[in-house]
Amino acid sequence: MTLPSVPVASVDNAYACLADESGSPVLPFAGGDAERLAAIAVNMGATLRFMAPAAVRHSRNRTGERAGAESVVAYGRNDPAAAHLYAHLTGRRVALALDVAALHQLEVPAVVIALADDADDDLTDWAQGLRSSTPGLILGRNTEELRLKLLATAIGVMAGGGGGLPHLVELSPNQRSGFFAGRSCTFAGGGADPDTIRAALRRGGSLIRITGHGDGIDGDLGGGLILCPNDREFRRAEWPRPPQCRSTGQCHRTRIPLADPALARRTLTPDAVTARLLIWNTCIGFPAQASFIDRRYGVGLRLATSPAVGALVTTGSIVLSAEASTQSLIQPLLGGETVGSVIGRHNAAADATSEALLLFGDPALRIAPVVAADERDPRGEARTTSVSTPAPSAPLKHSSRSGADATLPLQTADRPPAVPLMELIAGLKGRAGNAKSAAGRSPVEAQASQHETHHAFERLVAALHESSLESLWLRHGAMRSFDHAARCQNCGAAATCYRIKVQTQPPLTRHLTICRACEIVGNTEGEPPFTITLSRAMLSIEGAVPGGDWHAALIWRQRWPLGTRLHRWPQTATGAPAVRWAPPVDNNAAASASVLFVVDGQCHLFGRTMAATGAPAGFRMPATLAAAVPPEA
C-alpha cells in the first residue's frame, strides 16, 4: 500500500503559511521538529515529503476565504497566528472569540484552538451542549506544545485515512478476562499482563477504546496497570489543589510509595500512549477547570494535548457509562467516516445512559480509508471493515437504547472496601425488615435488634472511612431511569439523578445524584423526605426526618494536611437530629465530605468535594518527598 504523503518544508517562521506550486498547503516546521513529525506521520498512516525551500512559497489563506468555508476560532488570549496557520493547512477561514459569549455570536466553528488554561468550563460546556454539531477542541499547555499539536492534527487530516485500517485495541479492565492479540485487533481484560497492555498502547497506528474507571487524574488500564502522570513534570509541578499522592508520598491507587521503583512497573504515563484515535469511556476524562484536584496534574489534559494522539474522545462531566455506550462508534470509524460525523450522531442521541462526548482534535479526521457504497451491506455498514474482538469470559449485557426504560450494566470504579458498601446497606435493610415483621418481640430482643443496627452502622462508617467518596459509586447494578432536571442541594446547579437497581440480597433501588461542581452529592434509597446540604461552615437538614431510631455521622477526609475525621451528628434534647450543625473541621482545607444517615431501616448518603479556600498561588511538594522521588529512567 502506498501511504499518503504530507508535504513539509523547513522555515525560520514556524507559523508561515506555505504552499507548493499548485497552491496546496505545505506544513512549516523548525529544524528540531523533523524526527517527531515523522513519527507522528507513521502513527497517522502517512509519510512526510520534504520539500526544498525553493519549491515552496508564502501564501495567504485564500482557500479558507471562500464563502461557506468552515471556520477555525482562536479562543481566549492565544496568538491568532496559530489559528491562521491551521486554517490555511485545512482550507478554512479564521474567526476570533475572547470568550464563550463571543462564540455564541458566531456560526458554530469546526475547530476551536486555545491554550489549555483558557479552555474554561464555559467552553467545554458549550462544546458538550451542541448536540447538532461536534466542534473539535485543539489545546496546548503552552504555545510550543500547541504549535506541535496543530501540526500533528493537520498531518492526520491531510492523510485522510489513506494509510489503511488502524489496529483496534480494546481495553476493558472490569472484565474478568486476559489478553488476546490478533492481526487486526487486540483485547485486554482485567486479567491481562501489564507489559502486554503497555505494548498495545504504544504500538501506534491504532484505534484505542478504554472502558474503565477514571477521574481525569488517573485511570484503570487493567492488569493492575494505572494510567498515571507520575513523571518528572508531575513531580516538579507546584500548582494548587494537588492530588493526594503529592502530600502523602504514596500512590493513592496502588499504595506504593512514590520513591519505590516498583511504582514504575504499575504505572504508564500518558506520553507513552500513541494512537490515531483514543476513546476513553470513563467516569470523567476531562475534569472541570475548577475541579477538586487541579486538572493540570491529570492524565485527561495530557492526553488531550498530546501530539502522539491524533484525537481524543472522552467524557467532560461525571457520568455512569457502560461498555456498550461507545461500541456503536467503532464500525463507522473503521468504515472511513470522519470522527466528527460519528461523534455527532452519538451526541445527538445522547441521554443519561450515554452522555455527550467531547472531541479534542479535528472533526474532519478520518482514521481509515473510506468504504465505497458498493462495499456496504443493505444496512449501510461496511462489509470489509468488520473487526470482532473475542468475547470476554464474563460477557457484557448489551441493552437496547430505549431511553429511560433501558437496563444498562454499569462500569465499576476503584477498589472496593473489604466488605462492599452496597452489601452492608442491603444487610442493614434486611435487619430493619426483620424487626418490623417481629413486632411482638420482647424488650431484650428489641434491644438486641437495635444493637445489630448500631453495629451495621458502625461498619458502614468504617467502610466510608477507608475509601470516602469512592465508595459512593455503585459497583454492580442496572440503570432503570434517569432525570436531568435534578438540582444539587449544595450549590443549586443542574444535576443528574440516576435510578439504579442493585443486585444485592435483598435488592436495592438507589438514587445516585451527580453534580459537576460538587461531584457525587447523593446516594439515597428512593427519594427521602429530607436532604442534607453541606457547606464549609454549616451542615443543615432540609425537610422532615422520619421519626424512630436514627444514626448519622460526618466523614471528613482532608487532603492537606492529610487526615480523616469522624463526627457523630448531634441530637437535640428530645433525641431528634439537630437541624443545623457546624462541625469542628478546618473550613479552609481541601476536603471530601460525606454524611451517612440511617433512619427507619433506610440508608442515605449525602456528599460533596470542597476545594481549598485562600490557597497559596502555588503548591510546593515537601522537600523530603521531592528528594526521595527517583529520577526517570
C-alpha angles and dihedrals in degrees: 000000000000109000120222112257125223115207115231134175134190114239138164094237107066091199097048116137104227133183137182126235092281092052095252115143121261123202114241118216140176120239095260093052099068100088095044093046090050090055090048090052092052090052091051094047098255143102130225121244108205113213128200115247090243091060095060134062136196112262139187118233093261095146091061093049092071115115113266096020117147117254137236114208124210102213129201122342096335117131106259089221088084091054092046090053094048092046089052093050094049101036098250139124127248131243132174129224125175093192143352092278087063091046090058089059091059134069109265104277126222093229137017116202119200146148109258093245089057093050093096127178090264089062096049092043089052092050093046093047095057101093095167096056138021117222116191123231117216112192140177129186090223136008094265094050090046091052092051091045090053092051091047092049092048090053090055093049093046091049087062095202091291095132095084133258117328120237108258114229117188119188117187108170093178094061119093095230139102134227133310126180123188134168094269104020146032126204125192126180132185092285096056122121110260093228091058090050090051091052092049093052094046099046096091129205088075146126106225125194118185120186113184147088118318137148100193090261097071137344144204117255099174131249090069089295119137125202097227135161094220098140134118093282092052093048094049097045117113101191121140124259097037123190119262095259090064091062099037102038088228131103110253094215104039100026088227117139115251090235093056113101087215089075091069089061091055099046139063121197119225091241088069093063114097121181144136088230132005120198108194105190100188144132090273124344102177110035126208117274090242094045124144090263118039103256091221086079092055139093093231094070092040092054092046092055098038114119088205090067111069091204137346124216115190147133122286099193135035109282140165103236136176134209091252095056094080099027091095091062096066105070098047090048090052088047091063101259116148118261090238095057093047095047090042092059091047093050093045089059096037119133135157091296092056113020122205112278130224120232118212102190139036118317088214091066117121118192097188138033117278112260112227120237093249089057093061127090121237091273090059095250121136113257097197100050102056110136118182122196120207115267113257117245087245101041121212122247105242111207135200116257095236097140120236095006094055119117107217126177112232128227116246125239138213128331114316122229119259089273114031111251095230092053089055090050092048090050090051091051090049091054091050090052092051091050092053092049092054101055091152095064120137119250089256092053091046091052091049089052090052090051090052091051090048091050091050089050091052090052090052091051090050091051091051090046089058100050107007116194094001087072090062090074114098108239101197125017150107124248113236102176144334142211124212092184095073122118130218110247090212105051103006093238123140113280138180122236117203119198108209136183111219119204100227133123106286096022117246132211109205132187111215114193120194128190120188093222101040096028114210106015103164142024104171140159102250116314108322118208090242140043134195122233116207122203132156096261103029144027115203139183115228115197132008123314111216115250122253137062114347139177126191138170140174118229107199114187110189120199102200117054086019119236145119122229127192122205128179115230109253123241133215127241089271093055095253120129115270111256094216128033134174104199120210097251136124101271093194098054128099105253146153113227129194131177119207112203122182118184134155091358093304125115122214129180125197124182152149142180122244125201119217117272123218089014118172118258091255139021120228119205111235108267093233091056095042090053092049095055108100118229118258118267 
